[in-house]
C-alpha cells in the first residue's frame, strides 16, 4: 500500500483524530540462550526474527545447508547455528560435530508461493532470499524447529508461524497445515503438512534405540563440506565455521570427508542413491537405530549387501511389503520393496513413516534407477 493510500485510509477511519502513521519495525532482539525457560515467542530467542518484510538472522547466527537434505514434502529450509561467545564445536570426521552446551540450532520450514496461494514444488532461490534471510512476501512460512543444547542434554522445540507471518509461537502438540502443492508437471496436489509434536522429535533425533537420547543429525562434516552463498560471498561452510570461532580441530576442509549430492548427475547412481538413503533413512535404519530389528541398514557405513536389503526378505509382512518378496532385487526396481514403500503415501506402508505426506517423485526415481542398474539377481 502506498503512503498516499495509507494516509487516505487513516483519514477515513480516524477523521479528526491524531495523525495515522506506519508502525516502525520492531527492534531486533539479540540472540539469547535459555537454559531452562521455553519462551512462547520465537522472537525471544533472537535467532531468526521478522524485520519489516524480511526474516533476518541475529548477530553471529550463521546459516548453513546440507549437501543432501532430508525430504519434507518439498519444503525449503533455512538452517542456522548460534553459539555463545567463546564456545566452539569440536570437529568429528565421522559423525555430527560435537556442539557445546549453549548451542542453538534452528530449522525454518517454508515454501515459495505461487498464484492462488499454492506452494511451489521447487523454489527460485534468487526470488526468496534476502541476503542470508528470506523475503516474506515471496514465501509461506510454516514452522521453525529448535534444538537447544542444555546442561542435561538436547531439547527440541517447535514454533508454528502465524498467518500474518510476524512471529511463530511455541506449539508442543503438533499441527496439521492444509496446503496445495503446485507440482512442476502442472498438476495441483492438496496435502496435509504435519507439524510434529514434541515427542515425535525423538523418532528421528534419537538415533540410538538403547539410550533414546536426542541430538542433531544433519550437521556432519561430510554434509557441511560444501560452499554456501553468504551475504558477504561464497565460502566453504567448514571454513566459515572455523573463521567464526564456531569450529576447532580442522586445519583444512580439503582433508574433511565430503558426500556427493543426490542431485549430482556427474556422480554414480549408487553414490547418489546411497547419499539420499543415508540422510532420509539411515538415522533409523542402522545397527543401533529405532529400526534395528528390521535388519535393514541404510546408513553410509553399511556396504551394499544383504543387510543393505539386497535379496533380503523383510521382517515385516502384509501391507508393508506390497506383496513383494525382497527389499532390493538387483536389476528390478518393480520387484523391490524399498522403492515401493518410498513411493507409497499410505500411512500403513509408507517410508519414512513420519515427516512427509507427499511422494518425493525425484528421490524415488533415483533409487529405482540405481536398482535397475544393479547387476545380479535373487534367484
MODAWO-V962776 format. One record per residue. N is the residue number from 1. RES is the residue in one small letter. SS is DSSP state (2 for helix, 1 for strand, 0 for the rest). Layout:
N;RES;SS / N;RES;SS
This chain:
1;x;0 / 2;x;0 / 3;x;2 / 4;x;2 / 5;x;2 / 6;x;2 / 7;x;2 / 8;x;2 / 9;x;2 / 10;x;2 / 11;x;2 / 12;x;2 / 13;x;2 / 14;x;0 / 15;x;0 / 16;x;0 / 17;x;0 / 18;x;0 / 19;x;0 / 20;x;0 / 21;x;0 / 22;x;0 / 23;x;0 / 24;x;0 / 25;x;0 / 26;x;0 / 27;x;0 / 28;x;0 / 29;x;0 / 30;x;0 / 31;x;0 / 32;x;0 / 33;x;0 / 34;x;0 / 35;x;0 / 36;x;0 / 37;x;0 / 38;x;0 / 39;x;0 / 40;x;0 / 41;x;1 / 42;x;2 / 43;x;2 / 44;x;2 / 45;x;2 / 46;x;0 / 47;x;0 / 48;x;1 / 49;x;1 / 50;x;1 / 51;x;1 / 52;x;0 / 53;x;0 / 54;x;1 / 55;x;1 / 56;x;1 / 57;x;1 / 58;x;0 / 59;x;0 / 60;x;0 / 61;x;0 / 62;x;1 / 63;x;1 / 64;x;1 / 65;x;0 / 66;x;0 / 67;x;0 / 68;x;0 / 69;x;0 / 70;x;0 / 71;x;0 / 72;x;0 / 73;x;0 / 74;x;0 / 75;x;0 / 76;x;1 / 77;x;1 / 78;x;1 / 79;x;1 / 80;x;1 / 81;x;1 / 82;x;1 / 83;x;0 / 84;x;0 / 85;x;0 / 86;x;0 / 87;x;0 / 88;x;0 / 89;x;1 / 90;x;1 / 91;x;0 / 92;x;0 / 93;x;0 / 94;x;0 / 95;x;0 / 96;x;1 / 97;x;0 / 98;x;1 / 99;x;0 / 100;x;0 / 101;x;0 / 102;x;0 / 103;x;0 / 104;x;1 / 105;x;1 / 106;x;1 / 107;x;1 / 108;x;1 / 109;x;1 / 110;x;1 / 111;x;1 / 112;x;1 / 113;x;1 / 114;x;0 / 115;x;2 / 116;x;2 / 117;x;2 / 118;x;0 / 119;x;1 / 120;x;1 / 121;x;0 / 122;x;0 / 123;x;0 / 124;x;0 / 125;x;2 / 126;x;2 / 127;x;2 / 128;x;2 / 129;x;1 / 130;x;1 / 131;x;0 / 132;x;0 / 133;x;1 / 134;x;1 / 135;x;1 / 136;x;2 / 137;x;2 / 138;x;2 / 139;x;1 / 140;x;1 / 141;x;1 / 142;x;1 / 143;x;1 / 144;x;1 / 145;x;1 / 146;x;1 / 147;x;1 / 148;x;1 / 149;x;1 / 150;x;1 / 151;x;0 / 152;x;0 / 153;x;1 / 154;x;1 / 155;x;1 / 156;x;1 / 157;x;1 / 158;x;1 / 159;x;1 / 160;x;1 / 161;x;1 / 162;x;0 / 163;x;0 / 164;x;0 / 165;x;0 / 166;x;0 / 167;x;0 / 168;x;1 / 169;x;1 / 170;x;1 / 171;x;0 / 172;x;0 / 173;x;0 / 174;x;0 / 175;x;1 / 176;x;1 / 177;x;1 / 178;x;1 / 179;x;1 / 180;x;1 / 181;x;1 / 182;x;1 / 183;x;0 / 184;x;0 / 185;x;0 / 186;x;0 / 187;x;0 / 188;x;1 / 189;x;1 / 190;x;1 / 191;x;1 / 192;x;1 / 193;x;1 / 194;x;1 / 195;x;1 / 196;x;0 / 197;x;0 / 198;x;0 / 199;x;0 / 200;x;0 / 201;x;2 / 202;x;2 / 203;x;2 / 204;x;2 / 205;x;2 / 206;x;0 / 207;x;0 / 208;x;0 / 209;x;0 / 210;x;0 / 211;x;0 / 212;x;0 / 213;x;0 / 214;x;0 / 215;x;0 / 216;x;0 / 217;x;0 / 218;x;0 / 219;x;0 / 220;x;1 / 221;x;2 / 222;x;2 / 223;x;2 / 224;x;2 / 225;x;0 / 226;x;0 / 227;x;1 / 228;x;1 / 229;x;1 / 230;x;1 / 231;x;0 / 232;x;0 / 233;x;1 / 234;x;1 / 235;x;1 / 236;x;1 / 237;x;2 / 238;x;2 / 239;x;2 / 240;x;2 / 241;x;2 / 242;x;2 / 243;x;2 / 244;x;2 / 245;x;0 / 246;x;0 / 247;x;1 / 248;x;1 / 249;x;0 / 250;x;0 / 251;x;0 / 252;x;0 / 253;x;2 / 254;x;2 / 255;x;2 / 256;x;0 / 257;x;0 / 258;x;0 / 259;x;0 / 260;x;0 / 261;x;0 / 262;x;0 / 263;x;0 / 264;x;0 / 265;x;0 / 266;x;0 / 267;x;0 / 268;x;0 / 269;x;2 / 270;x;2 / 271;x;2 / 272;x;2 / 273;x;2 / 274;x;2 / 275;x;2 / 276;x;2 / 277;x;2 / 278;x;2 / 279;x;2 / 280;x;2 / 281;x;2 / 282;x;0 / 283;x;0 / 284;x;0 / 285;x;0 / 286;x;0 / 287;x;0 / 288;x;0 / 289;x;0 / 290;x;0 / 291;x;0 / 292;x;2 / 293;x;2 / 294;x;2 / 295;x;0 / 296;x;0 / 297;x;0 / 298;x;0 / 299;x;0 / 300;x;0 / 301;x;0 / 302;x;0 / 303;x;0 / 304;x;0 / 305;x;0 / 306;x;0 / 307;x;0 / 308;x;0 / 309;x;0 / 310;x;1 / 311;x;0 / 312;x;0 / 313;x;1 / 314;x;0 / 315;x;0 / 316;x;0 / 317;x;0 / 318;x;2 / 319;x;2 / 320;x;2 / 321;x;0 / 322;x;0 / 323;x;0 / 324;x;0 / 325;x;0 / 326;x;1 / 327;x;0 / 328;x;1 / 329;x;0 / 330;x;0 / 331;x;0 / 332;x;0 / 333;x;2 / 334;x;2 / 335;x;2 / 336;x;1 / 337;x;2 / 338;x;2 / 339;x;2 / 340;x;2 / 341;x;2 / 342;x;2 / 343;x;2 / 344;x;0 / 345;x;0 / 346;x;0 / 347;x;0 / 348;x;0 / 349;x;0 / 350;x;0 / 351;x;0 / 352;x;0 / 353;x;0 / 354;x;0 / 355;x;0 / 356;x;0 / 357;x;0 / 358;x;0 / 359;x;0 / 360;x;0 / 361;x;2 / 362;x;2 / 363;x;2 / 364;x;2 / 365;x;2 / 366;x;2 / 367;x;2 / 368;x;2 / 369;x;2 / 370;x;2 / 371;x;2 / 372;x;2 / 373;x;2 / 374;x;0 / 375;x;0 / 376;x;0 / 377;x;0 / 378;x;0 / 379;x;0
